[in-house]
Amino acid sequence: MPKIPLDEWIEALVGWMGDHLTVLFDFISSVIEGIVNGFTWLFMLPHPFLFIVILGILAFLVGRISLTLFSVIGFLLIYNLGYWPQTMDTLSLVITSALISVILGVPIGIWCAYSRGASRIITPILDFMQTMPAFVYLLPAVTFFSLGVVPGVIASVIFAIPPTIRLTLLGIQQVSGELTEAADAFGSTAPQKLFKVQLPLAMPTLMAGINQTIMLSLSMVVIASMIGAQGIGAEVYRAVTQLQIGKGFEAGLAVVILAIVLDRFTQNLFKSKKRGA
Amino acid sequence: MSILQLKQVSKLFGTQAEQSVGLLEQGWNKEKLAKEKSVTVGVNRVNLSIEAGEIFVIMGLSGSGKSTLVRMLNRLIEPTAGEILVHGQDLRKMNKEQLRKVRRQTISMVFQKFALFPHRSVLENVEYGLEIQKVRKPERTEKAMKSLELVGLKGWENKSPDELSGGMQQRVGLARALANDPEILLMDEAFSALDPLIRRDMQDELLELQETMKKTIIFITHDLDEALRIGDRIALMKDGAVVQVGTPEEILTQPANAYVERFVEDVDLSKVLTAAHVMRRPETIMPDRGPRVALELMRERGISNLFVIDRSKRLLGVITAEDASEAMRSGKTLADILITDGPRVHPDVLINELFEITSMSKVPLAVVDDNDRLAGVIVRGALLGALAGENSPKEVSPNAENTAG
């Protein structure tokens, strides 16, 4: 029995997309690049010390004193070790992928909640996205978007968007039937029901999804650096390939600090919202 | 005309639901439909007419289809067949826009587990129905506050629902439903999740509110006591069909079939029957007669006391045989021996409240109407007889002419 030429088909498809959809990819590329550069510009605008002071104030507003201390000391350490610009690059990349994931993921999650057909199609695609080894779609991403930060963002979004979609869907499904009935019984339109009842009640679950998305996109920074995304991931990658154990540890530590700060920030952001409600 | 009319309303569940409605009419029963068509009968050809201003109770055990039925009245569940007429307009023929208007303005609902929005304050919950109609903030706050005041929750408006007890949460649910000023209130097991004592209080309060509101209330319950307490009329459901519709008395005293009979046999009659049910025809006398006539009358009827009434049947008091013979010897008149502070009750008083009164009094209990006119008399034996399930002789008529004189 002859082998199914799946590899050839995929290559043909990718080749066709590369030839015919360049305008689309160029557009996406410039938008993403613009966002990333915008964030980087914003983060590099103040002096690192001023940035840390602002971070500390924000940390105090959303969390407790422990988060403030950790953020300030952690970022001072990053500055001291000399990874400040790389960390800001990575922060921009992570925030951009998280932003795109939320902008795309939340509506897709809502769509799945309303349409059983949509959720039947999208759920296996999500499984595919999460389990397919990242390197496999790194190559087409490079084909379409060339080297640099953009394919890194694309790869991060593909890897990180599933939790946002899944937990948006789950959050809406978890809203008790009696509450949606009540919303209907008083004559809500579908958007009123969504925005006044379902989404507010799904918010805790949805925020957990966004938190996971941020963490997953952060875990992609080293892989993204292989296709030319600048940032702390590139430092890790370089240290590993050159067997510089000490430097590798320093850069890795910067990733960890960034991860913990981002995680606690998003978690506390949600909690303080809930307290206020 | 009835405010709400149901004609042959059915709800079948299953992929072949639509096609199976006809089979129901051909006499297929629930079991046969389930077995041969995999169709579950939720509600089976229900016909009801609900009048404006009445509390209409739909009662049945779980699985009898009562919750499905009430959800079809605002189309939270789409009926499979039949007509649901609200003010003569068929709910099923309405488009989404018209249906929303009915839900916003005509029919409100109170839920078993309250269904309050936990992310909104008490006031915001009550405002919800007005908010989605885009009523301006000051106006809707005013209406919501009025509604909260009505249910006795003034001062709690800024609390979160989960800070409130169950009874108070359901008051919020009621206030939310009333804020729209609907004509029809659907209450789905509204008090079932509450403690028995709180439930009693809520029932009383609902009745009190209804005195002034005069809404049409459709109340779902599985609790017969509750149905008998608050219902003007009761529909008893079994297997999706209505078995009997009637006033609480009719359900109790004239059960339509063995099922209803079994359903009502455990009823605590003392909570249902009123003084009017157990009173007997009173023996009376005019005050201008002498003690001798009174004694003679008592001897003749075999009783030991007489009620004294005036020409317009107003109760003046009661005399005993003992006092009458004493009066005859000493030459007193009936007015001299009249006991005026004997117990009097209204015909609507429940008989479980009568026991205490009768046990403390030497003279029989007089049942008088709003104008103090004597309607009947209650003796202890009749009370016990009624509880034992004997049908009390309902021969009393207020105009019975058996007054001596």
Chai-1 contact restraints between the chains, C-beta under 6 A:
chainA,res_idxA,chainB,res_idxB,connection_type,confidence,min_distance_angstrom,max_distance_angstrom,comment,restraint_id
A,E178,B,F111,contact,1.0,0.0,6.0,A-B,restraint_1
A,E178,B,K113,contact,1.0,0.0,6.0,A-B,restraint_2
A,E178,B,A115,contact,1.0,0.0,6.0,A-B,restraint_3
A,L179,B,A115,contact,1.0,0.0,6.0,A-B,restraint_4
A,E181,B,L76,contact,1.0,0.0,6.0,A-B,restraint_5
A,A182,B,A115,contact,1.0,0.0,6.0,A-B,restraint_6
A,D184,B,L76,contact,1.0,0.0,6.0,A-B,restraint_7
A,A185,B,N74,contact,1.0,0.0,6.0,A-B,restraint_8
A,A185,B,M109,contact,1.0,0.0,6.0,A-B,restraint_9
A,F186,B,Y128,contact,1.0,0.0,6.0,A-B,restraint_10
A,F186,B,G129,contact,1.0,0.0,6.0,A-B,restraint_11
A,G187,B,R100,contact,1.0,0.0,6.0,A-B,restraint_12
A,G187,B,R103,contact,1.0,0.0,6.0,A-B,restraint_13
A,G187,B,R104,contact,1.0,0.0,6.0,A-B,restraint_14
A,S188,B,I132,contact,1.0,0.0,6.0,A-B,restraint_15
A,Q192,B,I132,contact,1.0,0.0,6.0,A-B,restraint_16
A,P200,B,H119,contact,1.0,0.0,6.0,A-B,restraint_17
A,A277,B,H119,contact,1.0,0.0,6.0,A-B,restraint_18
